[in-house]
Amino acid sequence: MFKNIVGFSFKDEYNEFALPIYATLAVAHAIGPTTLTLDSEYIYGQFGGYEKQTADIWFLRGGIEHRLNRRIHLRAGLAYPVIAKTSASGDLKDDIPWPGTGASLGLGWVLKRFNIDLALYGDPARSYVEQTLKLGATGTLTFKY
């Protein structure tokens, strides 16, 4: 998958804002009730407003989902920044606190018309900014019609 391959940007009367290009390759393999995933995402190009910055970022991510039964799914994943450089900040990997990766644990609950997904994750970007290990949580409610 590619995102922003034509160099998405927009202008207002004062500025032009640009987003970098994202290239992602992913594979998944199901073994009975368990699904294994692996993806590689490369983010590069110019981004930002008046003073453009450049990005050179490469993530490897792996995950596992296990269906306990029809309704309950358990998930876990890891994200590792192989390259994390920007023109403004240099090599971000040097300043990501231990363990230098992002991890997540999740639970999915499938109901008749709703899916509920909850996750707890390590946040490498926030950890970098605040220079201490930070956790985050997220939840998603999906309605099926």
Phi, psi and omega in degrees: 000139174240140174235141178063035185290341177262011177075062181305131174205161174217156184238147163238191184291343183248338196208161169236127182250133182237154175242148179285172177271139177244129174236123184232135173236128183223148174224152177218150179218127179263133175234095184061232181277006184245134177241130177254138180229151175213132174219156179234126180234128179243127181242124184208162177108189183274149175210165175104188185260236187307310177260102183293142175247165175241149180238145172216090188229132179226121178249141165248133180228140176227149181209165177219138174232133179236124177275111177290322175202193182299332189255333188243127179237134175254142182225150173211150180203162176228143174233128182237122176279105179289314176230137178212079183236140170227156180294332181281324189245356182073216182275104182293332181301330181296335185247006176282122181298160177307139009269005177078009178229167172251135178234155179215150173230136183217164179222130176243140180232118183259119176249181181304305185245001182228149165240135176241125178237128178235144180212147172242132185217152170278136187249093183297325181293312179293323177298321178297312183296316185266357177057034174205151182299126181238140176249154176225165177223150179213155176217146179227134175243120181246130178257129178256129178239000000 
